Amino acid sequence: MFVIRPASPDDLPTLLKLARMVHFINLPADRDMIAAKIARSRRSFAGEQDDAREREFMFVLEDAATGNVVGTSAIIGSISWPGHPHTYLHVRKRSLFSTDLQTGQVHLTLEFATDESGWSELGGLILAPGYRGHPERLGALLSLVRLHFIGLHRDLFAEKIIAELMGAVTPDSRNLLWEYLGRRFINLSYKEADLFCQHSKEFITSLFPRGEIFASLLPPEARNLIGRVGEETRPAKKMLEDQGFEFEDHVDPFDGGPYISAQRDRIPIVAATRSAVLEVAEGEHPEIGFLSADGELGFRAIRGRYRLEGERILVAPAHAEVLGAATGLTVGFTPTKAPGGRRRGGKASTA
């Protein structure tokens, strides 16, 4: 069985190892930054972060049989506020037409823009290579448990949820869109610029040019990266699109990866998440979904089987033990599909 729990200081070496496997802005391969994220996450789970700007929830996926941490994901409470903008490139299409030639062209343009609305963000998802393609669909578990958590604590998150999807990066951590566009104005490598952005965004807001830039001026290999995701990110993109996330013509100014977003309360998993009083019981448990508890072990979540009886949710003793929950505790649940996509219990899935 696999359980999701908050990250702890003991997880730091494993999280650093995971971060070194990919270049990812939400989980930089920097020991001090990861340690700070863990500390902020622990305060967030404890309810000690009243300011959304300081709120971040960092989950880890643990193999309950071995105790090994094999993946991580996160929710960031607020990605922007006055003086700390969210930055992006606005993608548009411009039509030009010549009456004399009776011909025209449609051009893609990019324009640097900022937003300080304070959206919440899904990020930081990494699964160890040996666990990718697992029959329990562990990537989906890590991704969708964030929406389950939002469904339980809607007041902690903005009405709009966004996700940044990684653009295509070369094996040596370069990005051709940055090389042909961003680096013309900011003399940092892609990796250096992305990492520095963790500390401050002043440099990009000060140095990136204003006004529309015609993508036709870029080489095809750079232009083709606008709004595209890397191969390993495609499953995550599909997963979130199935939950109503849509591309709204915003891309990351560093790698051209798309931002997709959804209204919090319209996300199927968020809308389907409920609470019920736990009863530990043997017997048939025909439904399957996310189960979570904030009991003696702190927050714990699993994908498991259960049975609903009015306001009670019945789960097997083994599930209750992993969750650290006893009869009478209020727990969260979200109906989902079985790991292989086949519905269990003969009832339609709500997620």
Secondary structure, DSSP 8 states (H G I E B T S, - for coil): -EEEEE--GGGHHHHHHHHTTS--TTS-S-HHHHHHHHHHHHHHHTT---SGGG-EEEEEEEETTT--EEEEEEEES-S-BTTB-EEEEEEEEEEEEETTTTEEEEEEEEEEEEE-S--EEEEEEEE-GGGTT-TT-HHHHHHHHHHHHHHH-GGGS-SEEEEE------TTS--HHHHHTGGGTS-S-HHHHHHHTTT-SHHHHHHS--S-EEGGGS-HHHHTTTT---GGGHHHHHHHHTTT-EEEEEE-TTT--EEEEEEGGGSHHHHH-EEEEEEE--S---EEEEEEEEETTEEEEEEEEEEEETTEEEE-HHHHHHHT--TT-EEEEEE---TTS--STTS----
